[in-house]
Amino acid sequence: MRILLVDDHPLFMDGLKDLLTANDIEVTGTATNLRDAVRQVRATRPEVILMDVQMPGGDGIEATRLIKTEFPEIKIVMLTVSQDDKHLFEAIKAGASGYLLKGLPKEQFLTLLAGLSQGESPLSPGLAGKVLAEFARLQQERDLANMAAGKTALLSSQQIEILKLVAQGLTYKEIGGMVYLSEATVKYHMGEIMNRLHLENRSQVIAFAAELGLAARREK
């Protein structure tokens, strides 16, 4: 495994380099900022980059995004002292293959890193659960979106707009003023919405819209 180290703390980077080389892992080079990292990648073409999340001249997540765009085959593992969820998920979205805490015991760090060659994504204990929870949340959002798309396919675009406005608690008169329809016409469409979705009253319509994420917050 050929690894490039990117970190703006020389003491940490030197210690990490010693750890890797002592375990027969080739370190192709070191970089302390975004510009140097990109230059080193182009010059040495490492298989793996160990990247600090926060660095001067552009953070590690930005660097990951840039490098993965030019070199999608390179695996990047983010290194951090924090379990901050925001950085974790941003790193994954940017294309990072793993996310490890700098405070890990040496043997555990090496074991997780070795998993890259088997196609695994190294994650510090505790972070894996957060990733799974986030993916579960995103899957639930996708499921709701698909459900909404299926059911609202029965409605016209105008009826969907009326449905959203009803869910915000607007009166038929207020809705009519917003969509340029008479109050009677809005009531007619409301009846059509309930018939097509097999709902019995306004409360069920509001509950349906909320369940599918169609109920946006009313602006005051």
Secondary structure, 3 states (H helix, E strand, C coil): CEEEEECCCHHHHHHHHHHHHHCCCEEEEEECCHHHHHHHHHHHCCCEEEEECCCCCCCHHHHHHHHHHHCCCCEEEEEECCCCHHHHHHHHHHCCCEEEECCCCHHHHHHHHHHHHHCCCCECCCHHHHHHHHHHHHHHHHHHHHHHHHHHCCCCHHHHHHHHHHHCCCCHHHHHHHHCCCHHHHHHHHHHHHHHHCCCCHHHHHHHHHHCCCCCCCCC
